[in-house]
Amino acid sequence: MKSIDLNLLPTLQALLRLRNVSRTAEYLQLSQPATSAALSRLRRYFDDELLVRSGRHFELTPLAQDLVPLVDEALQGLDRVTGIRSRFDPFTSDREFTIAASDYAATVILEPLRRILQVEAPGVSVNVVSGDAMPLHQADFTRCDLMVGPTGYSLPGEKKAVFRDSFVAVVDSGNPIVLAEPLRAEDLGRLPHAVGNFGASIKTPADLFWETLGVERRVAAQVSGLLALPLLVEGTDLVAVVPKMLALKSQRGAGISIIEFPAETEPVLVEAMFWHPSRAEDPANLWLRSVVQRACAQRHPESNVVTRTAEVGGTLRP
């Protein structure tokens, strides 16, 4: 233990994952020289290059590949040791929690979450990291205290559902499709689509909805996540299918129309919070989960009037 500085372990973990000094420095909020110096120290300790250049990229050496699960396990153990507290007082705490969430989930819960913190825990801060940082494996939970994400995608950890939303279509308010009689979902499907990209292998409820209708979409624009989609369709001929709460919030400042689908066919989204099993009884994590659950219960959907309801298979929603 005396021969290695344990503060280097988080840097080592990030270097093994990102395989890039600049990206590691940005991720850890360190300077690039400091990150390079840490890599040099690690190379001397392990007597191995760890990262070797292959063309324009870096690859892990065989030793570095062996280190990946071991470093994750070591940091997970250290996190459990240093995170144990016999009690947690939110009102006097100045702790910073990290929550991994999609842009959509953060938009829904952050406002009510801040209201609760201002009253119950004025010194506590919450760092919300993007969905790109969501842990996909149990060991990755060393990077966050909690995660808010969709169910049905085999995300790790214990979970509890916190809110439900439905999907709607959004188009520019001047799009002629809004005046169509009858307005059918199949006609919306033939418009050029803007879609949120979550990876080639991930199908969203919106993707599955169009597949069920037998509609092959023409994807004309892609963005990462869902947050930008309502603004992306404004002033264009595009259509996007997004969660209703996001559409209603976006409608306040954008010239978009919202179109619902019949209740029996509308795609739904269930968001849950996920946590590492080792933190199930941790007082601080228990409190954080209660705050997130209450924040989700206090969210305020906008009262805007939905423009139209689209027919699906000839059935019109009352």
C-alpha positions in Angstrom: 0.0 0.0 0.0 2.9 2.4 0.6 4.2 2.0 -2.9 1.2 3.5 -4.7 -0.8 6.6 -4.1 -4.4 5.4 -3.9 -5.5 8.8 -5.3 -4.2 7.6 -8.6 -6.8 4.8 -8.8 -9.7 7.0 -10.1 -7.4 8.4 -12.8 -6.3 4.8 -13.7 -10.0 3.8 -13.9 -10.8 6.7 -16.2 -7.8 6.1 -18.4 -8.6 2.4 -18.8 -12.2 3.3 -19.8 -11.6 6.3 -22.0 -8.2 5.3 -23.4 -7.4 9.0 -24.0 -5.5 11.4 -21.8 -7.4 14.5 -22.9 -10.8 13.0 -22.4 -9.7 11.6 -19.0 -8.5 15.1 -18.0 -11.9 16.6 -19.0 -13.9 13.9 -17.3 -12.0 14.2 -14.0 -11.8 18.0 -14.3 -8.0 17.9 -14.2 -5.4 19.6 -16.3 -3.9 17.6 -19.2 -0.3 17.9 -17.7 -1.5 16.6 -14.4 -3.2 13.7 -16.1 -0.2 12.9 -18.2 2.0 13.0 -15.0 -0.4 10.6 -13.3 -0.2 8.2 -16.3 3.6 8.3 -16.1 3.6 7.4 -12.4 1.2 4.5 -13.1 3.4 3.3 -15.9 6.4 3.3 -13.6 4.5 1.5 -10.8 3.1 -1.3 -13.1 6.3 -1.3 -15.3 3.9 -1.3 -18.3 2.8 1.2 -20.9 -0.9 0.6 -20.1 -1.9 2.6 -23.2 -0.2 2.2 -26.5 -0.9 4.1 -29.7 -2.6 2.2 -32.6 -3.0 4.5 -35.5 -4.9 7.6 -34.3 -6.2 5.9 -31.2 -4.8 4.2 -28.1 -5.3 0.6 -27.1 -4.9 -1.2 -23.8 -2.0 -3.4 -23.2 -2.7 -7.0 -22.1 -1.9 -6.0 -18.5 -4.2 -3.0 -18.7 -7.0 -5.2 -19.9 -6.5 -7.4 -16.9 -6.6 -4.3 -14.6 -10.0 -3.1 -15.8 -12.2 -5.3 -13.6 -9.7 -5.3 -10.7 -9.6 -1.5 -10.6 -13.4 -1.3 -10.7 -13.7 -3.8 -7.9 -11.1 -2.0 -5.8 -12.8 1.4 -6.2 -16.1 -0.1 -5.4 -14.7 -1.5 -2.2 -13.1 1.8 -1.3 -16.3 3.6 -2.0 -18.2 1.4 0.4 -15.6 1.8 3.1 -15.4 5.6 2.9 -19.1 6.1 2.3 -20.3 4.4 5.4 -21.9 6.7 7.9 -23.9 5.7 11.0 -26.3 8.6 10.4 -27.0 11.4 7.9 -28.3 14.8 8.7 -29.4 16.5 5.5 -29.9 19.9 7.0 -26.3 20.2 8.2 -24.6 18.2 5.5 -22.6 19.8 2.7 -22.3 16.6 0.7 -22.4 16.5 -3.1 -24.4 13.7 -4.6 -24.0 12.5 -8.2 -27.1 11.4 -10.1 -26.8 10.0 -13.6 -29.9 10.8 -15.7 -30.9 11.3 -19.3 -31.5 14.9 -20.5 -35.3 14.2 -20.4 -35.3 12.8 -16.8 -33.1 15.7 -15.6 -35.6 18.2 -17.1 -38.5 16.6 -15.4 -37.1 16.2 -11.9 -34.5 18.9 -11.3 -36.9 21.8 -10.6 -38.9 20.0 -7.9 -35.7 18.4 -6.6 -34.2 21.8 -6.0 -37.3 23.0 -4.2 -37.0 20.2 -1.7 -33.2 20.7 -1.2 -33.6 24.4 -0.5 -35.9 23.6 2.4 -34.5 20.3 3.8 -30.8 20.4 2.8 -29.6 23.9 2.0 -25.9 22.8 2.0 -26.4 19.7 -0.1 -25.7 19.9 -3.9 -26.6 17.4 -6.6 -24.4 16.9 -9.7 -26.5 15.6 -12.5 -24.3 13.8 -15.1 -25.6 13.0 -18.6 -27.0 9.8 -19.8 -23.7 9.0 -21.5 -22.3 8.4 -18.0 -25.0 6.0 -17.0 -23.5 2.8 -15.5 -24.2 -0.2 -17.7 -22.6 -2.6 -15.3 -22.8 -3.1 -11.6 -19.2 -2.0 -11.0 -19.8 1.3 -12.7 -22.0 2.4 -9.9 -18.8 3.7 -8.2 -19.2 6.8 -10.3 -22.7 7.9 -9.1 -25.0 7.6 -6.0 -28.1 7.1 -8.0 -29.3 6.7 -11.5 -32.7 7.7 -13.1 -33.4 5.9 -16.3 -36.0 3.9 -18.3 -37.1 0.5 -17.3 -36.8 -2.4 -19.7 -33.2 -1.9 -20.7 -31.4 -4.2 -18.2 -29.8 -1.3 -16.3 -28.0 -2.6 -13.2 -28.7 -2.3 -9.5 -31.9 -2.4 -7.4 -34.7 -0.2 -8.8 -38.0 1.5 -8.0 -40.3 3.1 -10.5 -40.8 6.8 -9.9 -43.0 8.2 -12.7 -44.7 7.3 -16.0 -45.1 9.3 -19.2 -46.7 8.8 -22.6 -45.3 9.7 -26.0 -46.8 12.3 -28.3 -45.9 13.6 -31.8 -44.6 17.1 -32.2 -44.6 19.1 -35.4 -44.2 22.8 -36.4 -47.5 24.7 -35.8 -47.6 25.7 -39.4 -47.3 22.1 -40.7 -50.3 21.3 -42.9 -50.6 17.9 -41.3 -52.2 19.6 -38.3 -55.2 20.5 -40.4 -55.6 17.1 -42.0 -59.0 15.4 -41.7 -58.8 12.7 -40.6 -55.5 13.0 -38.9 -53.9 9.5 -38.9 -50.8 8.3 -37.2 -49.8 6.5 -40.4 -49.8 9.9 -42.1 -47.5 11.3 -39.4 -45.3 8.3 -40.0 -44.7 9.3 -43.6 -43.3 12.7 -42.7 -39.5 13.0 -42.4 -38.6 12.2 -38.8 -36.2 13.7 -36.3 -35.1 11.0 -33.8 -33.1 10.7 -30.6 -30.1 8.4 -30.9 -29.2 6.2 -28.0 -27.0 3.7 -29.8 -27.5 1.4 -32.7 -28.8 -1.5 -30.6 -31.3 0.5 -28.5 -34.9 0.7 -29.5 -37.0 3.3 -27.8 -40.8 3.0 -27.2 -41.2 5.4 -30.1 -39.2 3.1 -32.4 -41.4 0.1 -31.3 -44.6 2.1 -31.9 -43.9 2.8 -35.5 -42.8 -0.9 -36.0 -46.1 -2.0 -34.6 -47.9 0.2 -37.1 -45.8 -1.2 -39.9 -44.5 2.2 -40.7 -41.0 2.5 -42.0 -39.8 5.9 -41.1 -37.6 8.2 -43.1 -35.1 9.5 -40.6 -34.0 13.0 -41.8 -32.3 14.2 -38.6 -30.7 12.6 -35.5 -29.6 14.1 -32.2 -28.3 12.6 -29.0 -31.1 12.2 -26.5 -34.6 13.7 -26.5 -34.2 17.2 -25.2 -33.5 19.0 -28.5 -36.2 17.2 -30.6 -39.2 19.6 -30.0 -37.0 22.7 -30.9 -35.5 20.8 -33.9 -38.9 20.3 -35.6 -39.9 24.0 -35.2 -39.9 25.8 -38.5 -39.4 22.5 -40.5 -41.4 19.7 -42.1 -40.1 17.2 -39.5 -42.1 15.2 -36.9 -40.7 13.8 -33.7 -42.1 11.5 -31.1 -41.2 12.6 -27.6 -42.4 12.2 -24.0 -45.5 14.3 -23.3 -44.0 16.2 -20.3 -41.1 17.2 -22.4 -43.4 18.3 -25.3 -45.6 20.4 -23.0 -42.6 22.1 -21.4 -41.1 22.9 -24.8 -44.4 24.2 -26.1 -44.1 27.3 -23.9 -41.4 28.8 -26.0 -41.6 27.0 -29.3 -44.1 27.2 -32.2 -45.0 23.5 -32.1 -48.2 21.5 -32.1 -48.7 18.4 -30.0 -50.5 15.4 -31.3 -51.6 12.6 -29.0 -52.2 8.9 -29.9 -55.2 6.9 -28.7 -54.7 5.7 -25.1 -54.9 2.0 -26.1 -52.0 2.3 -28.6 -49.9 5.2 -27.2 -46.2 4.3 -26.4 -45.4 4.6 -22.8 -42.2 5.3 -20.8 -41.6 4.2 -17.2 -38.7 5.9 -15.4 -37.1 4.4 -12.4 -34.3 5.1 -10.0 -31.5 2.6 -9.7 -28.9 2.2 -6.9 -26.1 -0.2 -6.1 -27.2 -3.0 -3.7 -24.4 -2.1 -1.3 -26.0 1.3 -0.7 -29.5 -0.1 0.0 -29.3 0.7 3.7 -26.9 3.6 3.6 -28.7 6.5 5.4 -27.5 9.1 2.9 -28.6 7.1 -0.1 -31.9 6.3 1.6 -32.6 10.0 2.0 -31.5 10.8 -1.5 -33.9 8.2 -2.9 -36.8 9.6 -0.8 -36.1 13.1 -2.2 -36.0 11.9 -5.8 -39.2 10.0 -5.3 -40.9 13.0 -3.8 -39.6 15.3 -6.5 -41.1 13.0 -9.2 -44.4 13.1 -7.4 -44.3 16.9 -7.3 -43.6 17.5 -10.9 -46.1 19.8 -12.6 -47.1 18.9 -16.1 -48.0 22.0 -18.1 -51.6 22.8 -18.7 -51.3 23.6 -22.4 -54.1 22.3 -24.6 -53.1 19.4 -26.8 -53.8 20.3 -30.4 -55.0 17.1 -32.0 -55.4 13.4 -31.5 -54.3 11.1 -34.3 -56.3 8.1 -35.3 -54.7 4.7 -35.3 -56.3 1.9 -37.2 -59.5 4.0 -37.6 -60.0 4.4 -33.8 -60.2 8.0 -32.6 -59.5 8.8 -28.9 -62.5 10.5 -27.3 
